[in-house]
């Protein structure tokens, strides 16, 4: 996440966040944060339609990894920082859960494909019979989607700012 986005979440000026990080630089190795290059920052400004005029940044933005965001709670020890950091960590967990669900669905779909191919080989299925197999695939996909859509669904990922 960008330093400016984190500062907004923590309700502190970006400059204050970066100063707190700079005072605790040993807590933020290169895999916890990195600074965008001029080209990356320019591309980001272009994508977000941010002006270079008054109120623009003088320095290249810092980007924090998951570990860097977690470390911020120790640097920014306000109650708001702690609450926001807990929610960010929960969001990362929900993202991982969503990725795991998709990986499981892909694995199950591959198993269905393998069974259908084995059935086609064993039964000598012709092209005309593929319509029936396609229906079986759709039925199976619908069942898999229903299984994935159970009460174990992770909640929506994101934050609502006041």
Secondary structure, DSSP 8 states (H G I E B T S, - for coil): -BHHHHHHHHTS-HHHHHHHHHHTGGG--TTTEEE--HHHHHHHHHHHT--SSTT--SS--EEE-HHHHHHHHHHS-SHHHHHHHHHHHHHHHHHHHHHHHHHHHHHHHHHHHHHHHHHHHHHT--GGGHHHHHHHHHHHHHHHHHHHTSTT----------
